[in-house]
Amino acid sequence: MAEKLIGSIGHNFLDLTIERQILDPLGVTIVTDGDLRDGKAAWGDLEGVLVGTQLKIDAERIDAMPKCKAVIRYGIGVDNVDLDHARQRGIPVGNVTSYCREEVALHALSMALSLMRGLPHWDEKVRAGVWRGKGRPNAHRPSQMTFGIVGLGQIGRTLAHQAANIFGRIVGYDPWIKPEDFSRFKSNVELLDSFDDLIAVADVISVHVPLTPETQDLVGAHNLDRLRPGCILVNVSRGGIINEEALAAGLADGRIGGAGIDTFVKEPIVPDHPLLTAPNAILSPHMAWLSDAAEHDVRAIAAEEIARVLKGEKLLARVA
């Protein structure tokens, strides 16, 4: 059986045991970022790519892979793959859609609840030897609050289910879902007509949409003042949906009550990023998806997709 080279790149998995269990029987050799960087393997020999978030598969890299039969994202978002150029070259692009909806939704909810309860503030006080002190963050009763969800795909609807017994009202907006289509979902979400309608009523806003020209800077300097006073913002989707500079300014002057951010425009976050010193901000390193089960599933499903292509079959989850 002729050797096939597949790249598993742009991630920090500790080993590739899961991928090898699936691909070894097909005569596949998996190469890594280090192999390509050190010249132990060449881009031009790759017959497929499994790619994480830490590397862009741009037009130049696509052109450098004449043998490539598919690019599969370890995950949901495909904004680090040049989809148009892949289409032009006839290279299918796939993703893994359902592996972490519970984890991402729970991460968003955990961030929101921690900020609502003022946990970063109280943790800092106790560590500093101050027992309560004179000042305190606002503390609201969840049953009297409105939770807003932007994007009502699998993760957004999972979050709505998790939040159902906590918040008094759950509202949602999704630019890609028509009301008549939404009615088929069994959901406790009150679907609103526009993002403006949502920010007018939501005390907490969690975004779960892809980064597109329509969602770039969805929240920014142009509409920050229209959010409800003390609103909490959560972004576990993609950096750039909430403008980071405007958010930091809103946290600093108190217009924004808190922010939970897992994804950033540039990753890793730069040392002088304004959110690092902004008050009432919880930051995590693009790991809202992470659990032992989710890591296994995303790797196994991605490897199975590449295996299908190598066997001449169609992708189950093709985006381009």
Secondary structure as UniProt FT lines:
FT   STRAND          4..9
FT   HELIX           17..23
FT   HELIX           24..26
FT   STRAND          28..31
FT   HELIX           33..37
FT   TURN            38..39
FT   HELIX           43..45
FT   STRAND          46..51
FT   HELIX           59..63
FT   TURN            66..67
FT   STRAND          71..73
FT   TURN            79..80
FT   HELIX           83..89
FT   STRAND          93..94
FT   HELIX           101..116
FT   TURN            117..118
FT   HELIX           119..127
FT   TURN            128..129
FT   HELIX           142..144
FT   STRAND          146..150
FT   HELIX           154..163
FT   TURN            164..166
FT   STRAND          169..173
FT   TURN            175..176
FT   HELIX           179..182
FT   TURN            183..184
FT   STRAND          190..191
FT   HELIX           195..201
FT   STRAND          204..207
FT   TURN            213..217
FT   TURN            221..223
FT   HELIX           224..226
FT   TURN            229..230
FT   STRAND          231..235
FT   TURN            239..240
FT   HELIX           244..252
FT   TURN            253..254
FT   STRAND          256..261
FT   TURN            271..272
FT   HELIX           274..277
FT   TURN            279..280
FT   STRAND          281..283
FT   TURN            288..289
FT   HELIX           292..310
FT   TURN            311..312
//
